Amino acid sequence: MCFKNLPIDFDAQGKAFLRGGIRDPYSTKNAITSVGDVKTMPYDKVRELLARNGYIKDVDFDPVTRVAGALAFHGVADLENRKFIEARSMATLFRGYELIMQGRDPRDAIFITSRACGVCGGVHSSCAALGIEMAFGITPPPLGIIVRNLLLSLEFLYDNPLHLFLLAGPDYSELIVKATTPSLWEKAKVTAAPNAEHHGYTTIADLMKDMNPLSGNLYLEALHMTRVAREAYVVIGGKYPHPETLVPGGVSTTVTLQTFNEIYVRLQQFFDYSKKVVTIWDDLTNFFYDANPEYKKNGMRAANMVDFGIWDDPDTYDSSYENCNEWGEKRWATPGAVIGGELVTTNLQNINLGIEEFIEHSFYKEWTNGDGAGLAHPTDPSGAPLSPFHPWNKQTLPSPSGQNWREKYTWATSPRWDRQVFEAGCYARIWNTAAAQKIRPNPFIESTGTSMKICLPKGAKPEMNVEWKIPPIWNTFERNRARAYCVAYTAMVAMNDWMKGLDLLKQGKTAVATEFEIPKTNRIGVGLWGAGRGFLSHHMELDKGLVTNYQIVTPSTINASPMDAWDKHGPYEEAVLNTPILEEFDKPENYKGIDLLRTLRSFDPCMPCTTHIYAGEHTVVREINTCACGVDG
Amino acid sequence: MRCRWIKFGGQICEIFEIDKGGLARHFNLVNNESYFPSARVLIAGVGHPNLKDLSFGQIFLAHLKEQNWPDNVDLENLSFGAIAVLQWFQDDPDKYDRVIFVSAAEREGREPGTLNVYSWDFAPLDEEVVQECVAESVTGIISLDNLMMILQYFKALPPEVVVLDLEPVNSEIGFECSPEITARFPEFEEIVRGRHG
């Protein structure tokens, strides 16, 4: 019984059915039980304090990036009590890929939806291909699945180091730490780095110096490693970030021994690099905790996270919804929903059933009549009940209006699982996989139930075993630490797939794609997949060979989501509301907002975000950039 | 020809503006003293595709590629992430003596159809701005402004850099430039060729 709020029960065989005796089972007026609720001050009370208290300040993040801006953040900071008392996340751009896709050949989705993102275009292409395969009823040959897995891994090996050292990393650099918390910098200078033998930095200050933007060696090395990953990617993807070789039923590239060799010479560079990355983020995280335990509250929220799992098993994946629980659990990353730190299901169908999108605070019109009557899909293809708010039933009806903090204020929707606020991230997949203990036997990765053990092979550095442990708290620092371990995890998944691919080549199983015809009957499909920053789904309906509905849920839509139908804040908002202000400043004018910036960046926000922090007449401008997807609903 | 200042990617640049009828031979930057026929020259288009005049960098480059050029001139589409372009230059750091970037951008206060032609002035850069450029570039933004600042910061530009920067007339979705801009391609080509004789 994984659902606490949705009206879904299961019979003795585990088959889901709609609970009886409820007049309007999916009504948003029904009460819910939420885990990790955050208490906030009433809107009018905040306005009153703003008007009369000099230490209560508006903290606004406006979309004024020079080239593109898509996310803004508004908050109210109590600088005297060093906390935030109001937070609102705003996606300021409507892009409408769902509308663009309507009426098109479904194959177009692979190329059009890729453009949703400038970093993770390939994951959208793959996700679209998975959904099309389900709708068409086709399965790629084993080597096609392996190549798709490798593409995904290589994309993450670009994406995660990029975030850790080019985007979030500077927040932990000498330049920023010295400017925002001088006392911390003094401690860093005299604190030995416990993992010096692995990363080469004697003190934490030495490490922070090399994280300086533009000039630090770790920054420059990450720039270089993005190239290594990109080069390996284009060997099989044709180009990056929008691959040319993904097709329904596999890939369109020719794969030979040379292809695998070209990938390996690049992939193996990540074995040693991973050793460095995990030990650096271990040392940084532990230093902050030791220096001031209050940092453990930075960006803290309940460990609610959901992921569909990724990296299919070529011996199990058959693209069908009917068998999705079997092939889902065979993925290198186990599907899972974690609520309050507990893994409540690894069943892919249940994870899909639990997804709903709400628009009470978003610039869209309601598509249901409120009672679920006339639903396009009252059940999923297996007969399990589907919410009117489920993506297969959702319609995208944009309705721009004025911004009002109490009503509608964003283009992002509020995706929820079992009506719980959850977050998306690569950390969800390492958490699920570590907890589930379902990972297939392999030489490099072991799931213990409370941790993931990863064996990193010998390179220039000796073989090293690292272990990511499920943390007792969930916060800004743990997001980054887990992301660092995901670099090692991803590299070794890629190695497993590389070995399997080589084995298939040796057996002469060189086919990489399956032929197909576009069905003309009504079909539905879904790609249940993941981006570098987690959870990704493409739900689609086809008729007469064309797309009649297409719904994308991206990780940043989830993380940047506004309040929902029950006025529960989205993950960014919750995390900021829980963040203590630990920055050192003598007067409000000198406040820079580093704690808040670290918190927002720890989610790896998938949209350019410019921050304008207003403190009276004083304005601070900071940018939070990652990639440019996930801004629409 | 008028001389004025524009804000370019957060930096202030002196630019020499050519009006609609202006030709390269009247333009001292184009017929400048540094011309020498043996110089290795790169003509590079920069911009997103399929946005009519905003894609001028790519579309005009395709037009130029159809013309005859001396052996010392290479034409490349550099419409990809600025960090990848930086690494491309770093692979062969002394390959070019001169680069001509061709691009388009919507800039405040500029008349549609204006083509600004100017030498890159290598003014000192604000590191915070450069970091923003890197952040945008690695996350999928393709922009001439970001590219120029990143290439300068990491010392990847040759000593002589010229930019042809167009204000779009029409930046809607489309594979070709607007008829107004397309009709001026010969004029723009003359400007580019003015540097090479």
Interface residues (C-beta under 8 A of the other chain):
Chain A: T65 R66 V67 A68 C117 G118 V119 G121 L162 L166 L167 P170 P213 L214 L223 T226 R227 R230 P241 P608 E623 N625 T626 C627 A628
Chain B: G9 G10 G81 I83 A84 Q87 E127 V130 Q131 E132 V134 A135 E136 V138 T139 G140 I141 S143 D145 N146 Y153
